[in-house]
Amino acid sequence: MKPTDLRGILKYVPQFRDKTFILSVDGAIVTDENFPNLLLDVAVLRSLNIRVVLVHGISAQLRALAEEQGVPASDLDGSGVTDAATLRLALLAANRLTHEILEGLSANDLRAAATNAIVAHPMGIRQGVDHLFTGRVERVDVELLETLLSHDIIPVIPPLGFDGDGRTYRVNSDSVALAVAQALRAVKLMFITTSQGLYWRGQLIRQMMVGELETLLEKSSTDFAPESLSKAHHAAAACRSGVQRVHIINGREDEGLLAEVFSNEGIGTLIYADEYQQIRPARKKDVRAILALTRQAVQSDELVKRTRADIERSLADFYIFEIDQNPVACVALHPWPECGKGELACLYVNPSHENQGIGRKLIQFIESKARELGLSELFALSTQAFTYFQSKAGFAEGSPEDLPPARREKYEQSGRRSKVLIKKLR
């Protein structure tokens, strides 16, 4: 999706208006040449009345400072031991990076403020090891953040926490972002990294329910790419605590943030807490979507032409496959109960969502519906996709004699000479 496609963006606006997004940006992204473009994307979010909180990491800067000053840093990601020398470098890195972010936001005419909204306590001694100045988030100053957001000010939060005595602790930025997302009841937590998303056994995870992710983490966490593991754990925790969607994307891709937020396919990994995908009965307002979805297939003679009136007459037979409330595929089941047969018709998946198993899910759904209606056989007519029905869905080639008499008459009148495909239902 082109972010310049205004219609593509506007359909999401009612869903996201006045909602809170937490953007957790790795330190390496803040100093990347694409960061100014990322801030332009943030400006677009703000123009649409989406509330934004920006959390940032410092691992890349901490590593560079340690090498530059010849100081052996004891902890780079905020989860190990932080000694006094490392804490000094962390403060220097955090201050520099926060300032760069504030400069960039100002250049885009966005008001922002660095905050001390993270109240932290020492991580303490774990398995006999004193973690010194490494902290854990105790609570988030929600009142402070809400006050800033209510005045259109973007809170910028470094990976540092403060206790009641004014002591500073180094805190893992992923855990900060998680705590802020929980406290503000954010609808999205977006980890903006140098990776395309979460990798498991070398494969990029595009979309996954939180339960599936938790199973992978429990049974084979070592199969995640090392740089993905922290994001995976925090994504699962976020979804379980009420954050609806967690995204992990590559911050080096131009216009990547908008493409992830304002398109169904996205560019990275999406972990979701509820039924992100669903098949539902078509409603009257879906008629336009069905016509738009199938237009290309009709033009290529893959599907028979249906008018708006045709679809409206048999609307009860149609089903929509939607992703985040946006139709991406459709199918119909036309029952012939007197013959114990049903026609699987108008199966179409938007090209942007091909090869994701959606077609097979729709066929399985129609098979279940047909069984519920007491039908014993499904048939489908196809001019171009018949090999898919045979190899992927278990249909066998039949003949026009297998069709209900009224449907056979219509078939012969059409002159399309579609292949007749049959599947017995057990």
C-alpha positions in Angstrom: 0.0 0.0 0.0 1.3 3.5 -0.9 1.0 5.7 2.2 -0.1 8.4 -0.3 -3.2 6.3 -0.9 -5.5 8.5 1.2 -8.5 6.2 0.9 -6.3 3.3 2.2 -5.4 5.4 5.3 -8.8 7.0 5.9 -10.6 3.7 6.4 -8.5 3.1 9.5 -9.0 6.5 11.0 -12.2 5.8 12.9 -10.6 2.7 14.4 -7.5 4.5 15.7 -8.7 8.0 16.4 -7.9 9.1 20.0 -6.2 5.7 20.6 -2.7 5.3 22.0 0.3 3.8 20.1 3.6 3.1 21.9 6.6 3.3 19.6 9.6 1.5 21.0 12.6 2.5 18.8 15.9 0.7 19.0 18.9 3.0 19.5 20.4 2.0 16.2 17.3 3.3 14.4 17.5 6.7 16.0 20.9 7.3 14.4 19.9 5.7 11.0 19.6 7.8 7.9 15.9 6.8 7.7 15.0 8.1 11.1 13.8 11.5 9.8 11.4 9.7 7.5 10.1 7.7 10.5 9.4 10.9 12.3 7.4 12.1 9.3 5.3 9.0 9.7 4.9 10.0 13.4 3.7 13.4 12.3 1.0 11.7 10.1 -0.2 9.6 13.1 -0.5 12.8 15.2 -2.4 14.6 12.4 -5.0 11.8 12.5 -5.4 12.3 16.3 -3.5 9.2 17.2 -1.8 9.6 20.6 1.9 8.6 20.4 4.4 7.8 23.1 8.0 7.2 22.1 10.3 4.9 24.0 13.9 4.4 22.9 16.8 2.1 23.5 20.5 2.9 23.7 22.3 -0.5 23.2 24.1 0.6 20.0 25.2 3.9 21.4 26.3 2.3 24.7 28.4 -0.2 22.8 30.0 2.6 20.7 30.7 4.7 23.8 32.3 1.8 25.6 34.6 1.2 22.7 35.4 4.9 22.3 36.3 5.4 25.9 37.9 2.0 26.5 35.4 1.1 29.2 34.3 -2.5 29.5 30.5 -2.1 29.6 28.9 -4.8 31.8 25.5 -4.6 30.3 24.3 -3.4 26.9 20.6 -4.3 26.8 19.5 -3.4 30.4 18.8 -6.9 31.6 22.2 -8.0 32.9 24.5 -6.4 35.5 25.0 -2.6 35.3 28.0 -1.4 37.2 28.8 2.2 38.0 30.9 2.7 34.8 28.2 1.3 32.6 25.6 3.4 34.2 27.6 6.6 33.5 27.8 5.6 29.9 24.1 4.8 29.8 23.3 8.2 31.1 25.5 9.8 28.5 24.0 7.7 25.7 20.4 8.2 26.9 20.8 12.0 27.1 22.4 12.3 23.7 19.7 10.1 22.0 16.8 11.8 23.8 18.1 15.1 22.6 18.4 13.9 19.0 14.8 12.6 19.1 13.5 15.9 20.5 15.4 17.8 17.7 13.8 15.5 15.1 10.3 16.0 16.5 10.8 19.7 16.6 11.9 19.7 13.0 8.5 18.2 12.2 6.7 20.8 14.2 5.8 18.3 16.9 5.9 19.2 20.6 7.6 16.7 22.8 9.1 16.3 26.3 11.6 14.0 27.9 10.1 12.5 31.0 11.0 10.7 34.2 7.8 8.7 34.1 9.4 5.4 35.0 9.5 4.6 38.6 12.1 1.8 39.1 13.5 -0.3 41.9 16.8 -2.3 41.8 16.6 -5.7 40.1 18.5 -6.9 43.1 20.3 -10.2 43.6 19.2 -13.0 41.3 20.7 -16.5 41.4 23.4 -15.1 43.6 24.3 -12.2 41.3 23.9 -8.6 42.3 22.6 -6.6 39.3 23.8 -3.3 40.9 22.3 -0.4 38.9 20.0 -2.5 36.7 16.4 -1.7 37.6 13.0 -3.1 36.9 9.9 -1.0 36.3 7.9 -0.6 39.5 5.2 1.6 38.1 4.5 4.2 35.4 3.5 7.8 36.2 0.3 7.6 34.2 -0.9 11.0 35.4 2.3 12.7 33.9 2.0 10.9 30.6 -1.8 11.6 30.3 -1.2 15.3 31.1 1.3 15.5 28.3 -0.8 13.6 25.8 -3.9 15.7 26.6 -1.8 18.8 25.6 -0.7 17.2 22.3 2.8 16.7 23.6 4.7 13.4 22.7 6.3 11.9 25.8 9.9 10.7 25.0 11.0 8.0 27.5 14.6 6.8 27.8 15.5 3.4 29.2 16.1 4.8 32.7 14.1 4.6 35.9 14.2 6.6 39.0 13.3 5.7 42.6 11.9 7.9 45.4 15.4 8.9 46.6 16.5 10.2 43.2 18.6 7.2 42.2 18.8 6.3 38.6 18.7 2.7 37.2 19.3 1.3 33.7 16.1 -0.5 32.6 15.6 -2.6 29.5 13.7 -0.5 26.9 11.5 -3.4 25.8 10.2 -3.8 29.4 9.7 0.0 29.6 7.7 0.0 26.4 5.6 -3.0 27.7 4.9 -1.3 31.1 3.9 2.0 29.4 1.6 0.2 26.9 -0.1 -1.6 29.8 -0.4 1.5 31.9 -1.9 3.6 29.1 -4.0 0.8 27.7 -2.5 1.3 24.3 -4.1 -0.5 21.3 -0.7 -0.9 19.6 2.8 -1.5 20.8 5.3 -1.2 17.9 8.9 -2.4 18.2 10.9 -0.6 15.6 14.1 -2.5 15.1 16.9 -3.2 12.6 15.3 -6.6 11.7 12.3 -7.3 9.4 10.4 -8.9 12.4 10.5 -12.0 14.5 12.5 -14.9 13.0 11.9 -18.5 14.1 14.1 -21.2 12.6 15.2 -18.7 10.0 11.7 -17.9 8.8 10.0 -14.5 9.2 6.8 -14.8 11.2 4.2 -12.5 9.5 1.1 -13.0 11.7 0.6 -15.1 14.8 -1.9 -15.4 17.7 -0.3 -14.9 21.1 -1.1 -18.4 22.1 0.9 -19.8 19.2 3.8 -17.5 20.1 3.7 -18.6 23.7 3.9 -22.3 22.6 6.9 -21.6 20.5 8.6 -19.7 23.3 7.9 -22.5 25.8 8.9 -25.4 23.6 11.7 -24.0 21.4 12.8 -20.5 22.4 16.3 -21.3 21.2 15.0 -21.5 17.6 14.3 -17.7 17.7 17.0 -15.4 16.3 18.8 -14.1 19.3 17.9 -10.5 18.5 14.2 -11.6 18.3 13.9 -13.3 21.6 13.4 -10.3 23.9 10.8 -8.8 21.4 9.0 -12.2 21.3 8.7 -12.5 25.1 7.6 -8.8 25.5 5.1 -9.1 22.6 3.5 -12.2 24.2 3.3 -10.4 27.6 1.8 -7.3 26.0 -1.0 -9.2 24.3 -1.8 -11.1 27.5 -2.0 -7.8 29.4 -4.6 -6.2 27.1 -2.6 -4.7 24.2 -4.5 -5.8 21.1 -1.7 -5.7 18.6 2.1 -5.9 18.8 4.1 -5.1 15.7 7.8 -5.7 15.1 9.1 -3.9 12.0 12.3 -2.7 10.3 12.8 1.0 11.0 15.2 1.3 8.1 12.4 0.9 5.5 11.1 4.2 4.1 7.4 4.7 4.9 7.5 1.4 6.8 5.6 2.6 9.9 2.6 3.8 7.8 2.6 0.7 5.7 2.5 -1.4 8.8 -0.3 0.6 10.5 -2.5 1.3 7.4 -2.5 -1.9 5.5 -3.7 -5.4 6.2 -0.5 -7.1 4.9 2.0 -4.9 6.7 5.7 -5.2 6.4 6.9 -7.0 9.5 5.5 -9.3 12.2 2.1 -8.9 13.9 1.3 -10.7 17.1 -2.4 -10.3 18.1 -4.4 -11.1 21.1 -7.9 -11.6 19.7 -9.3 -12.9 16.4 -7.5 -10.8 14.0 -8.9 -12.9 11.1 -12.4 -14.0 10.9 -15.0 -15.4 8.4 -18.5 -14.0 8.8 -21.7 -13.7 6.9 -21.8 -11.0 4.3 -23.9 -7.9 5.1 -25.6 -5.4 2.8 -22.7 -3.0 3.2 -20.4 -5.7 1.9 -21.9 -5.8 -1.6 -19.6 -3.0 -2.8 -16.6 -4.8 -1.3 -17.5 -8.1 -3.0 -17.8 -6.3 -6.4 -14.5 -4.6 -5.8 -12.8 -7.8 -4.7 -13.9 -9.8 -7.7 -13.7 -7.2 -10.4 -10.2 -8.3 -11.6 -11.3 -12.0 -11.7 -14.4 -11.1 -13.7 -12.3 -9.1 -16.2 -9.9 -12.1 -16.6 -12.9 -14.5 -17.0 -11.9 -16.4 -13.9 -15.3 -15.6 -12.2 -18.7 -15.1 -13.8 -19.9 -11.6 -13.8 -22.4 -10.7 -11.0 -24.3 -7.5 -10.8 -25.1 -5.7 -7.5 -28.6 -7.0 -7.8 -27.4 -10.6 -8.3 -25.4 -10.4 -5.1 -28.1 -8.7 -3.1 -30.6 -11.4 -4.1 -28.4 -14.2 -2.8 -26.6 -12.2 -0.1 -27.4 -14.7 2.6 -25.2 -17.2 0.7 -22.1 -15.1 0.8 -19.3 -15.0 3.4 -16.5 -12.5 3.9 -12.9 -13.2 5.2 -11.7 -10.1 6.9 -8.5 -9.0 8.5 -8.7 -6.3 11.1 -12.3 -5.6 9.9 -11.3 -5.2 6.3 -12.6 -7.7 3.6 -9.8 -9.5 1.8 -11.6 -12.5 0.4 -15.1 -13.9 -0.3 -17.0 -17.1 -1.0 -20.6 -18.2 -1.4 -22.5 -21.4 -0.7 -25.6 -21.9 -2.9 -27.6 -24.8 -1.4 -29.6 -27.2 -3.5 -31.3 -29.1 -0.6 -33.6 -31.1 -2.8 -30.6 -32.8 -4.3 -28.4 -32.8 -1.2 -25.9 -30.7 -3.0 -24.3 -27.3 -2.6 -22.4 -25.0 -4.9 -19.1 -23.5 -3.7 -19.1 -20.3 -5.7 -17.4 -16.9 -6.0 -14.2 -17.9 -4.2 -11.7 -15.1 -4.5 -8.7 -13.9 -2.5 -7.2 -10.4 -2.9 -3.8 -10.9 -4.7 -2.1 -9.0 -1.8 -3.2 -11.9 0.5 -2.5 -14.9 -1.7 -0.4 -17.8 -0.5 -1.5 -17.4 3.1 -3.9 -20.3 3.2 -7.0 -18.1 3.1 -8.6 -19.9 0.1 -8.2 -23.2 1.9 -9.7 -21.8 5.1 -12.8 -20.6 3.1 -13.2 -23.9 1.4 -13.1 -25.8 4.8 -15.6 -23.2 6.2 -18.0 -23.9 3.3 -17.6 -27.6 3.8 -18.6 -27.3 7.4 -21.6 -25.1 6.5 -22.7 -27.6 3.9 -22.6 -30.4 6.5 -24.6 -28.3 8.9 -27.3 -28.0 6.2 -27.3 -31.7 5.7 -25.7 -31.6 2.3 -23.8 -34.7 1.1 -21.9 -33.2 -1.8 -20.2 -30.0 -2.9 -19.7 -28.9 -6.5 -17.7 -26.0 -8.0 -17.4 -24.6 -11.5 -14.1 -23.3 -12.6 -12.5 -22.1 -15.8 -9.0 -21.4 -14.5 -8.5 -22.5 -10.8 -9.6 -26.1 -11.3 -6.1 -27.5 -10.5 -6.2 -25.7 -7.1 -9.6 -27.3 -6.2 -8.2 -30.7 -7.2 -4.7 -30.5 -5.6 -5.4 -28.4 -2.5 -9.1 -29.0 -1.7 -9.7 -32.7 -2.6 -12.2 -32.1 -5.4 -12.4 -34.5 -8.3 -13.5 -33.7 -11.9 -17.1 -34.5 -12.7 -19.4 -33.7 -15.5 -22.5 -31.5 -16.2 -24.6 -34.5 -15.4 -23.5 -34.2 -11.7 -25.2 -30.8 -11.4 -28.8 -30.3 -10.1 -31.1 -30.0 -13.2 -31.8 -26.3 -12.8 -28.1 -25.6 -12.3 -27.2 -27.7 -15.3 -29.6 -25.7 -17.5 -28.0 -22.5 -16.4 -24.5 -24.0 -16.9 -25.3 -24.9 -20.5 -26.8 -21.5 -21.3 -23.7 -19.7 -20.1 -21.4 -21.1 -22.7 -18.5 -20.8 -20.3 -17.7 -24.6 -20.5 -16.4 -24.5 -16.9 -15.0 -27.7 -15.5 -17.3 -29.3 -13.0 -15.6 -30.3 -9.7 -17.2 -32.6 -7.2 -16.4 -33.4 -3.5 -18.3 -35.9 -1.4 -18.8 -34.8 2.2 -18.4 -37.4 4.9 
